[in-house]
Amino acid sequence: MATGSIRSRISGTGHSVPQGILTNADLEKIVDTTDEWITTRTGIRERHKAGKDESLSKFAAEAGRQAIEMAGLKAEDLDLIILATVTMDQPIPATSCFVQEMLGAKKAAAFDMQAGCSGFVYALGVADQFIRTGTYGNVLVIGGEILTKFVDWADRATCVLFGDGCGAVLLTASEGDRGVLSTSLHADGSMADFITLPGGGSKIPVSHEMIDANLHTIKMKGNETFKIAVRSIESACRDAIAKAGLEPADVRWFVPHQANTRIINAVADRLGWPPEEIYLNIDRIGNTSAGSIPIALDEMVRAGKVSQNDVLLFAAFGAGLTWGSALVRW
Ligand code: UT7
């Protein structure tokens, strides 16, 4: 294949979520909240929650296994595994190396990357570069989180939002016009304090004091984040669509990061997409950060909602702040 004509086609998808479910009614017993507040402000009714002995690699490997199977490939065919997450199994080594071993992907390079809730879109953009340059033929991109082990169960503003789960796509080098058409990735570190987990790194290392000060859990300035999210996602969507020489009306499916139905609907309104062209699963899955887009995509594919040549637009926004989008022809 001549490198100029190579595209990254999505040859397989998969997803895996813990069996445990935490409903809004369950949360009403833990913090001062109501099902009515959570559903009207966010769209979330329930989310999956990992058990005590379950960690990210279990769900990441299962999502990856399904994607490899759908593509009709073997784990040994993988050249690279990229795992987008902020909730790794442990700080060292990269969780993607555990996943590589669990899958038996002996010849695959593996690394984790962190771009908050935009992690999957960023990882897709990076994987696409490896494929377009002819460096690799099969790249497994996994996004996912076990966020419920990092939330403050006394903070009603954040603990009601997050859920656990992983999704995966397998990108395969192909000729033709199907595959990743364009990506648009952005960051603005001046708003780094909007979504944080301050403790446990080299700045504030693990200590009893750090834990007593509750610096080991996620903090979010939700309202400030909300205000920036809509216009940033809109702009990244328009950018990816323009780069591909298309119009918003050419998009068959908007598959957004599932953080808040109000954000998603506001973006769709601005771009003229009707509700039947937006895929939502936030009511059942909650906000799984880097997991939300690939989980949604796999649900859509397995439900037969995506047809050959459909144009799909993925878009996300999260800690960093980071945001981005990716346009794909199925
Ligand atoms: O995924 C990564 C990126 N993250 C996002 O995109 C999240 C963006 N932000 C949001 O989705 C929304 O800002 C939230 C859903 C997090 C919050 O919704 P909001 O409409 O922005 O609410 P708010 O933070 O302005 O709070 C409104 C009120 C406050 O009470 P007062 O001060 O008006 O009396 C909060 O204390 O709602 C209160 N509140 C709650 N009440 C019941 C906050 N959380 C809860 C809760 N239950 N769980």
Residues whose N, C-alpha, C, O or C-beta is under 5 A from the ligand:
A	BS01	UT7	D32 T33 T34 W37 R41 T42 C117 R156 A157 V160 G222 N223 T225 F226 A229 A259 N260 F317 G318
